[in-house]
Amino acid sequence: QSMAATYADLGEYSQALISLQSGLALARSTHNKENEAAILSDMAMALVISGRVDLAIVLYKESINIFEIIRQDLQNLPDAYQASYLQLIGSSYYHLADLLLQKDRILEAQQVLDLLKIQELDNYFQDVRSGTINADSIEFWQPEQAILDRFNDRQQTAIELGQELTELRHIPEGDRTPTQHQRIDELVQLEQDLNHQFNDFIDSDEILELVSQLSVTTQRQTLNLEDVNGLRDDLANLNAVLLYPLILDDRLELVITTPNAPPLRRTVDVSREELNKAILDFRRVLQTPTRNATVPAQKLYRWLIEPLEADLAATDIDTIIYAPDGQLRYIPLAALHDGDRYLVEKYAVNNITARSLTDLDAQPAANPSVLAGAFADEGQVYPVQLGQRSVDFRGLPFAGEEVKTLTDRLPNITSFVDDEFSLAAVRSRLNDHDILHFATHAAFVPGIPEDSFILFGDGSKSTLADVRDWSLQNVDLVVLSACQTGLGGFGNGEEILGLGYQFQRAGARAVIASLWQVSDRGTQVLMEAFYTALQNGDSKAEALRRAQQALITGDETTLEGERGVMLETVDTRTGQQIHLHQRRNLNHPYYWAPFILIGNGL
């Protein structure tokens, strides 16, 4: 590979391919899967640079399928390899998705993005197993499979030559017979001939004919037609579209699937650097309620939503099912602004980790039971280690008010506050309820799952890694109303991706979490509005949308429904009812935008 890199640096890509082919034969003969996948990826890159994109896609697919096999046994890899695993392979996933999008092979690109998200989870948790997810290897079109078969036939010949040559060279030179010396010379020449014929092979009439067939075949987009139709049925039932953004170094690709059309892509001319800067600027403004958030919100709207406006209008949908990429996970899509109104005033937004990790259409219980807990004692402080530093977490008085109000309003609720709200007290009861509502500190930071935690009222805590051992098969929704992200700086949002995945893995169908903590009665009002809409029969996604709309407009009638449940927010200090129009400051996205729904939105 080092020799191939030297040739590549000199622009001699044909020679680089010859060197890589030799390395591939060696990797396969020694059953070194990691090197095999890496070399295939390098060969694909060399093919891209030399203009053979269709062949590059075939080798990238084979590389990623090998990485997927490796993922099933990640723990057995050397520590050094584990540490650099996602960095090493992530580029292969992005490059393949990029090439597929350029070829308008959008469904395949979407499948690659799903697999990439699972790889990010692998990197975070180090124990994601294929049995816990619904993700397949990447499929090959028939012409692609034919190309791969012919490529592998040549490789098998190279492997056999190499093995015979190795066996002969193990014989001490002085002990070799004249016939063996002659055979070594023949094998070396055959090996060199085979390597030099590789470029003839990829430009041969047979391969060019298969590439020609591939161009015709891919235009039909027939791969996984059953899967596409199933997805369209799901989206039609949910009256939703599925949106996958993909952040590339030089541009943003928006992949959208609608109920009544093939997947579409829209390309936005914005670099990763410029997009990430806008994301960070927007996040800072969102967390400062005295600043105008609409200007940065409009910039991101122009990049993420405006290119899709015609598609969204044509489908007349209610919900955007959203699988954000990278640092987009740190900002709420609902808070983007078109110049007149926020996105949430037009659509409900339902985040997912990846489509393959979400049961989109499971129905919730008609009359849910709730387990609610709060860490409310402001005089109590618990130190928690966050990486290299210790951070003190104090009780949240508004969290106690939040849970007290829910207890007074909801007909089927069990609540715990402060010392009673311990992991030991609630753990055995978690799976007895449809909704778990935790009004307490929860921090999700980049790094390892042990750095992310949920703090209970007695000072006990569960890390994000611990959540995998919870039994939540009967739980429809987990609400974490005082979460914080970004405490340890911003990574690629893997901790937010992991939050949704870990609860789904434990059995819960959805999570509502906050991207930053709102230290105000705004959280209390938002949550009461959410449960009011939920009691009126709205889905989880629609209930959250209505609650956010109510805070934006100050109009409590937004929450009205056939069941006639009304919002009755009471200031627990004065006992007086609070009307939203009296709290107009709650219209800033600082108060309502941090709350995102991940998973099943029904």
C-alpha positions in Angstrom: 0.0 0.0 0.0 2.9 2.4 0.7 4.3 1.8 -2.8 0.8 2.3 -4.2 0.6 5.6 -2.3 3.9 6.7 -3.8 2.7 6.0 -7.3 -0.6 7.8 -6.6 1.4 10.8 -5.3 3.2 10.8 -8.6 -0.1 10.6 -10.5 0.7 7.1 -11.8 -2.6 5.6 -11.0 -2.2 2.6 -13.3 1.0 1.6 -11.4 -0.8 2.3 -8.1 -3.6 -0.2 -9.1 -1.0 -2.8 -10.0 0.7 -2.4 -6.6 -2.7 -2.5 -4.8 -3.7 -5.7 -6.7 -0.5 -7.4 -5.4 -1.4 -6.3 -1.8 -5.0 -7.5 -2.2 -3.8 -11.0 -3.3 -1.6 -11.1 -0.2 -4.3 -9.9 2.1 -6.7 -12.5 0.8 -4.2 -15.3 0.9 -3.5 -14.5 4.6 -7.2 -14.0 5.4 -6.6 -10.5 6.6 -10.0 -9.0 6.2 -9.1 -5.5 7.5 -6.3 -5.1 4.9 -8.5 -6.6 2.2 -11.3 -4.0 2.8 -8.8 -1.1 3.1 -7.0 -2.1 -0.2 -10.3 -2.5 -2.0 -11.2 1.0 -0.8 -7.9 2.4 -2.0 -8.3 0.7 -5.4 -11.8 2.3 -5.7 -10.3 5.7 -5.0 -7.6 5.2 -7.7 -10.4 4.1 -10.1 -12.4 7.3 -9.4 -9.3 9.5 -10.0 -8.7 7.6 -13.3 -12.3 8.2 -14.4 -13.7 4.6 -13.9 -16.5 5.5 -11.4 -18.7 2.5 -12.1 -15.9 0.1 -11.4 -15.0 2.1 -8.3 -18.6 1.7 -7.0 -18.3 -2.1 -7.3 -15.0 -2.2 -5.2 -16.3 0.3 -2.6 -19.4 -1.9 -2.2 -17.2 -5.0 -1.7 -15.0 -3.1 0.7 -17.9 -1.9 2.8 -19.5 -5.4 2.9 -16.3 -6.7 4.4 -16.3 -3.9 6.9 -19.8 -4.9 7.8 -18.6 -8.5 8.5 -15.8 -7.1 10.6 -18.3 -5.0 12.6 -20.0 -8.2 13.9 -16.8 -9.0 15.8 -15.4 -5.6 16.5 -14.3 -6.5 20.0 -11.7 -8.9 18.6 -9.8 -6.2 16.7 -6.5 -4.8 18.2 -7.0 -1.8 20.4 -5.1 0.5 18.1 -7.3 -0.6 15.2 -10.5 0.0 17.2 -9.4 3.5 18.1 -8.9 4.4 14.4 -11.7 2.2 13.1 -14.4 4.7 12.1 -11.8 7.3 10.9 -10.4 4.6 8.7 -13.6 3.3 7.2 -15.9 6.3 7.5 -14.4 7.9 4.4 -15.2 4.8 2.4 -18.9 5.1 3.3 -19.0 8.8 2.5 -17.1 8.3 -0.8 -19.5 5.5 -1.9 -22.6 7.6 -0.9 -21.1 10.5 -2.8 -20.5 8.5 -6.0 -24.0 6.9 -5.8 -25.6 10.3 -5.5 -23.6 11.7 -8.4 -25.0 8.7 -10.4 -28.5 9.5 -9.1 -28.6 6.0 -7.4 -30.4 7.6 -4.4 -31.9 4.6 -2.7 -28.5 2.9 -2.6 -26.9 6.0 -1.2 -29.6 6.1 1.5 -28.7 2.5 2.5 -25.1 3.4 2.7 -26.0 6.4 5.0 -27.9 4.0 7.3 -24.9 1.7 7.5 -22.6 4.7 8.2 -24.8 5.7 11.2 -24.6 2.2 12.5 -20.8 2.4 12.1 -20.8 5.6 14.1 -22.7 3.8 16.8 -20.1 1.0 16.7 -17.4 3.5 17.3 -19.3 5.0 20.3 -20.5 1.9 22.0 -18.0 -0.7 20.8 -20.6 -3.4 21.0 -23.3 -2.8 18.4 -24.2 -6.2 17.0 -25.9 -7.1 13.8 -28.6 -9.0 15.7 -29.7 -5.8 17.4 -30.3 -3.9 14.2 -32.1 -4.4 10.9 -29.2 -3.6 8.5 -28.2 -5.7 5.5 -25.1 -5.7 3.4 -25.1 -3.5 0.3 -26.5 -5.4 -2.7 -24.9 -5.6 -6.1 -26.7 -5.0 -9.4 -26.4 -8.0 -11.7 -23.8 -6.4 -14.0 -21.9 -5.3 -10.9 -21.9 -8.9 -9.5 -20.6 -10.1 -12.9 -17.8 -7.6 -12.8 -16.9 -8.6 -9.2 -17.0 -12.3 -10.1 -14.5 -11.7 -12.9 -12.3 -9.5 -10.7 -12.3 -12.2 -8.0 -11.5 -14.9 -10.5 -8.3 -13.0 -11.4 -7.5 -12.5 -7.8 -7.9 -16.2 -7.1 -5.4 -16.9 -9.9 -3.0 -14.3 -8.3 -3.5 -15.9 -4.9 -2.7 -19.4 -6.2 0.4 -18.2 -7.9 1.5 -16.3 -4.8 0.9 -19.4 -2.6 2.9 -21.6 -4.9 5.7 -19.1 -5.1 5.8 -18.7 -1.3 6.0 -22.5 -0.8 8.9 -22.7 -3.3 10.8 -19.8 -1.7 10.5 -21.5 1.7 12.9 -24.1 0.3 16.5 -23.0 1.0 18.0 -21.8 -2.2 20.8 -24.4 -2.1 18.2 -27.2 -1.7 16.1 -26.3 -4.7 16.1 -28.5 -7.8 16.6 -27.0 -11.3 12.9 -27.6 -12.0 12.0 -25.6 -8.9 14.3 -22.7 -9.8 12.7 -22.7 -13.3 9.2 -22.8 -11.8 10.0 -19.8 -9.5 11.2 -17.8 -12.6 7.9 -18.8 -14.4 5.8 -17.8 -11.4 7.5 -14.4 -11.0 6.9 -13.7 -14.6 3.3 -14.9 -14.5 2.7 -12.7 -11.4 4.2 -9.7 -13.1 2.2 -10.4 -16.3 -1.0 -10.7 -14.3 -0.4 -7.5 -12.5 0.4 -5.6 -15.7 -2.7 -7.0 -17.4 -5.0 -5.6 -14.7 -5.4 -2.3 -16.5 -6.1 -4.2 -19.7 -8.7 -6.2 -17.8 -10.6 -3.1 -16.5 -10.6 -1.6 -20.0 -11.5 -4.9 -21.7 -14.5 -5.2 -24.0 -16.2 -7.6 -21.6 -15.9 -5.2 -18.6 -16.9 -2.2 -20.7 -20.0 -4.1 -21.9 -21.0 -4.9 -18.3 -20.5 -1.2 -17.4 -22.7 -0.3 -20.3 -25.4 -2.7 -19.0 -25.0 -1.2 -15.5 -25.7 2.3 -16.8 -29.0 1.1 -18.3 -29.9 -1.0 -15.3 -29.3 1.7 -12.7 -31.5 4.1 -14.5 -34.4 1.8 -13.8 -33.7 1.9 -10.0 -35.1 -1.6 -9.6 -32.8 -2.6 -6.7 -34.8 -3.4 -3.5 -38.1 -2.4 -5.2 -40.0 -4.2 -2.4 -38.1 -2.2 0.2 -38.9 1.0 -1.6 -42.6 0.2 -1.9 -42.7 -0.8 1.8 -41.1 2.5 2.7 -43.5 4.4 0.5 -46.4 2.6 2.3 -45.0 3.6 5.7 -44.6 7.2 4.6 -48.1 7.3 3.1 -49.6 6.0 6.3 -47.7 8.6 8.3 -48.3 11.4 5.8 -44.6 12.0 5.9 -41.4 12.4 3.9 -38.0 11.0 4.9 -35.1 13.4 4.8 -31.4 12.4 4.8 -28.8 15.2 4.6 -25.3 14.1 3.8 -22.5 16.6 4.6 -19.6 16.3 2.1 -16.4 18.4 2.1 -17.5 20.5 -0.9 -21.3 20.4 -0.8 -24.4 19.3 1.0 -26.6 16.5 -0.5 -30.2 16.3 0.5 -31.9 12.9 -0.1 -35.6 12.9 0.2 -38.1 10.0 -0.1 -41.8 10.8 -0.5 -44.9 8.6 -0.4 -45.5 8.8 -4.2 -42.2 9.2 -6.0 -38.8 7.6 -6.2 -36.1 9.0 -3.9 -34.8 12.4 -5.0 -31.6 14.3 -4.4 -30.9 18.0 -4.2 -27.4 19.4 -4.2 -26.5 22.5 -2.2 -23.3 24.4 -2.9 -22.0 24.8 0.7 -18.8 23.4 2.1 -18.6 21.4 5.2 -16.5 24.1 6.9 -19.1 26.8 6.1 -22.0 24.6 7.1 -20.4 23.7 10.4 -19.7 27.3 11.2 -23.3 28.2 10.6 -24.5 25.4 12.8 -22.2 26.5 15.6 -23.4 30.2 15.2 -27.0 29.1 15.2 -26.6 26.9 18.3 -25.1 29.8 20.2 -27.9 32.1 19.3 -30.5 29.4 20.2 -29.1 29.2 23.7 -29.3 33.0 24.3 -32.9 34.1 24.6 -32.0 37.8 24.3 -30.7 37.4 20.7 -32.6 37.3 17.5 -32.5 33.7 16.2 -34.3 34.2 12.9 -31.3 35.4 10.8 -29.1 32.3 11.4 -32.2 30.2 11.2 -33.0 31.6 7.7 -29.5 30.8 6.5 -29.8 27.2 7.4 -33.3 27.0 6.1 -32.0 28.2 2.7 -29.6 25.3 2.6 -31.7 22.5 4.2 -35.3 23.2 3.3 -35.6 25.7 0.6 -34.2 23.3 -2.1 -37.0 20.9 -1.1 -39.9 23.3 -0.8 -41.5 22.3 -4.2 -41.2 18.6 -3.3 -42.7 19.2 0.1 -45.6 21.3 -1.3 -46.3 18.6 -3.9 -46.7 15.9 -1.4 -48.9 17.9 1.1 -47.4 16.0 4.1 -47.6 16.8 7.8 -44.3 15.3 9.1 -40.7 15.3 8.2 -38.9 12.2 9.3 -35.3 13.4 9.7 -32.0 11.5 9.9 -29.4 14.3 10.5 -25.8 13.9 9.7 -22.8 15.0 11.7 -23.0 18.3 13.5 -26.6 18.9 12.2 -27.5 16.6 15.2 -26.8 19.5 17.5 -29.5 21.8 16.2 -33.2 21.3 16.0 -34.6 21.3 12.4 -37.9 22.6 13.8 -36.3 26.0 14.6 -35.3 26.8 11.0 -37.1 29.9 9.7 -38.3 30.8 6.2 -38.6 34.5 6.9 -42.2 34.3 7.9 -42.5 31.4 10.3 -40.6 28.5 11.9 -40.5 25.1 10.2 -42.4 23.6 13.1 -45.4 25.9 12.3 -45.7 24.0 9.0 -44.5 20.4 9.8 -43.9 18.1 12.7 -40.3 16.9 12.9 -39.6 13.3 13.9 -35.9 12.5 14.2 -34.6 9.0 13.6 -31.2 7.5 14.2 -31.5 5.6 10.9 -34.5 4.2 9.1 -33.3 0.6 9.7 -33.3 1.3 13.5 -36.8 2.5 13.8 -40.2 0.9 13.9 -42.1 3.7 12.3 -45.7 2.5 12.6 -46.1 0.8 16.0 -49.2 2.2 17.7 -49.1 3.6 21.3 -51.4 2.7 24.2 -54.8 4.5 24.1 -54.6 5.4 27.9 -50.9 5.5 28.8 -49.6 5.1 32.3 -46.8 7.4 33.3 -43.8 7.0 35.7 -42.4 10.5 36.5 -39.3 11.4 38.5 -37.6 14.7 39.4 -34.4 15.8 41.1 -35.8 19.1 42.6 -33.9 19.9 45.8 -31.9 23.0 45.0 -29.9 22.6 48.2 -28.6 19.2 47.1 -25.5 19.0 44.9 -24.0 15.9 43.4 -20.5 16.0 41.8 -20.2 14.0 38.6 -17.0 13.2 36.7 -17.1 14.4 33.1 -13.9 13.2 31.5 -11.0 14.8 33.3 -13.1 17.3 35.3 -15.7 17.1 38.1 -19.0 19.0 37.6 -21.5 19.8 40.3 -25.2 19.2 39.5 -27.7 21.0 41.7 -31.4 20.1 42.1 -33.8 21.7 39.6 -36.8 23.4 41.4 -38.7 23.8 38.2 -38.4 20.0 37.6 -40.2 19.4 40.9 -43.0 21.8 39.8 -43.1 20.1 36.4 -43.6 16.6 37.9 -46.1 17.9 40.5 -48.2 19.5 37.8 -48.2 16.3 35.7 -49.1 14.3 38.8 -52.1 16.6 39.4 -53.2 16.5 35.8 -52.6 13.0 34.5 -55.0 10.3 35.5 -52.6 7.3 35.6 -49.3 8.4 37.0 -46.8 7.3 39.6 -44.2 9.9 40.7 -41.0 10.0 42.6 -39.1 13.2 43.8 -35.5 13.6 45.1 -34.3 10.7 47.3 -37.3 8.6 46.4 -36.4 9.0 42.8 -33.5 6.6 42.9 -32.4 4.1 40.2 -32.9 1.3 42.8 -36.5 2.4 43.4 -37.6 2.8 39.8 -35.6 0.3 37.8 -37.9 -2.7 38.4 -40.9 -0.5 37.6 -39.7 1.0 34.3 -41.3 -1.6 32.1 -44.7 -1.4 33.9 -45.4 2.0 32.3 -46.0 3.3 28.8 -44.2 6.7 29.4 -41.2 7.4 31.5 -40.7 11.1 32.3 -37.4 12.1 34.0 -37.1 15.7 35.0 -33.5 15.6 36.0 -30.0 16.3 34.8 -28.9 14.2 31.8 -25.7 15.0 29.9 -24.6 13.5 26.6 -21.1 14.3 25.6 -18.8 13.1 22.8 -16.3 10.4 23.7 -17.3 7.2 25.3 -20.8 6.3 26.6 -19.6 6.2 30.2 -19.2 10.0 30.0 -22.9 10.4 29.3 -25.4 9.9 32.1 -28.8 10.3 33.6 -28.7 11.6 37.3 -31.3 10.4 39.8 -32.6 12.3 42.8 -30.5 10.4 45.3 -27.2 10.9 43.4 -27.2 7.6 41.7 -26.7 7.6 37.9 -26.9 5.5 34.8 -24.6 6.0 32.0 -25.7 5.8 28.4 -23.9 2.5 28.2 -25.9 1.2 31.2 -29.2 1.9 29.4 -28.7 -1.1 27.2 -29.4 -3.3 30.2 -32.7 -1.7 31.0 -35.8 -3.6 30.1 -38.2 -1.2 28.2 -40.1 -3.5 25.8 -43.4 -2.1 27.0 -42.3 1.6 27.0 -43.7 3.8 24.2 -41.9 7.0 25.2 -39.0 8.2 27.4 -39.0 11.9 28.2 -35.7 13.5 29.4 -36.8 17.1 29.9 -33.5 18.6 31.2 -30.8 17.1 29.0 -27.7 18.9 27.9 -25.5 18.2 24.9 -22.2 19.8 23.9 -20.9 19.9 27.5 -17.7 18.2 26.3 -17.5 20.2 23.1 -19.0 19.3 19.7 -18.1 16.1 17.9 -20.1 14.5 15.1 -23.2 14.1 17.2 -22.5 10.5 17.9 -23.7 10.8 21.5 -27.1 12.1 20.3 -27.3 9.3 17.8 -26.4 6.9 20.6 -29.1 8.3 22.9 -31.8 7.3 20.5 -30.2 4.0 19.6 -29.6 2.9 23.2 -33.2 3.5 24.3 -34.5 1.7 21.2 -32.1 -1.1 21.8 -33.6 -1.5 25.3 -37.1 -1.7 23.8 -38.5 1.9 24.0 -40.1 3.1 20.8 -39.2 6.8 21.2 -37.4 9.4 23.2 -38.0 13.1 23.7 -34.8 14.8 24.8 -33.6 18.4 25.1 -30.5 19.5 23.2 -29.8 22.1 26.0 -31.2 22.6 29.4 -33.9 25.3 29.8 -33.5 26.7 33.4 -36.9 28.3 33.5 -40.5 27.5 33.8 -40.5 27.4 30.0 -39.8 23.6 30.3 -42.8 23.2 32.7 -45.1 25.1 30.3 -43.8 23.2 27.2 -44.3 19.8 28.9 -47.7 20.6 30.2 -48.7 21.7 26.7 -47.2 18.5 25.2 -49.2 16.3 27.6 -52.4 18.3 27.0 -52.1 17.7 23.2 -51.3 14.0 23.9 -54.4 13.7 26.1 -56.4 15.2 23.3 -55.4 12.3 21.0 -52.5 13.7 19.1 -49.5 11.5 18.1 -46.2 12.1 19.9 -44.8 14.1 17.0 -47.9 16.2 16.5 -48.3 16.8 20.3 -44.7 18.1 20.4 -45.4 20.3 17.4 -48.6 21.8 18.9 -46.9 22.4 22.2 -44.0 24.3 20.4 -46.5 26.2 18.3 -48.4 27.2 21.4 -45.3 28.7 23.0 -44.4 30.5 19.7 -47.8 32.1 19.2 -49.1 32.3 22.8 -52.3 30.7 21.6 -53.5 27.9 23.9 -56.3 27.0 21.4 -53.6 25.4 19.3 -53.8 22.5 21.8 -57.5 21.9 21.5 -58.8 18.5 20.5 -62.0 16.4 20.4 -61.4 15.2 24.0 -61.6 18.8 25.3 -58.6 18.7 27.6 -57.4 22.3 28.2 -54.0 23.7 29.2 -54.1 24.8 32.8 -50.6 26.0 33.8 -50.4 27.1 37.4 -47.5 29.0 39.0 -46.8 26.8 42.0 -45.4 29.8 43.9 -48.6 31.9 43.7 -51.2 29.3 42.9 -52.4 31.5 40.0 -53.1 30.2 36.6 -50.6 31.2 33.9 -51.9 32.0 30.4 -49.5 31.7 27.5 -50.3 35.2 26.2 -49.0 36.5 29.5 -45.6 34.8 28.8 -44.8 36.1 25.4 -41.0 35.7 26.1 -41.5 32.0 25.6 -41.7 32.4 21.9 -37.9 32.5 21.6 -36.6 29.1 20.3 -34.4 28.9 23.4 -37.5 27.8 25.3 -39.3 25.4 22.9 -36.8 24.3 20.2 -34.4 22.1 22.3 -36.9 19.3 22.5 -36.6 16.7 19.8 -38.4 13.5 19.3 -36.2 10.5 18.3 -37.9 7.3 17.1 -41.5 6.4 16.5 -43.7 9.5 16.3 -47.1 8.0 16.6 
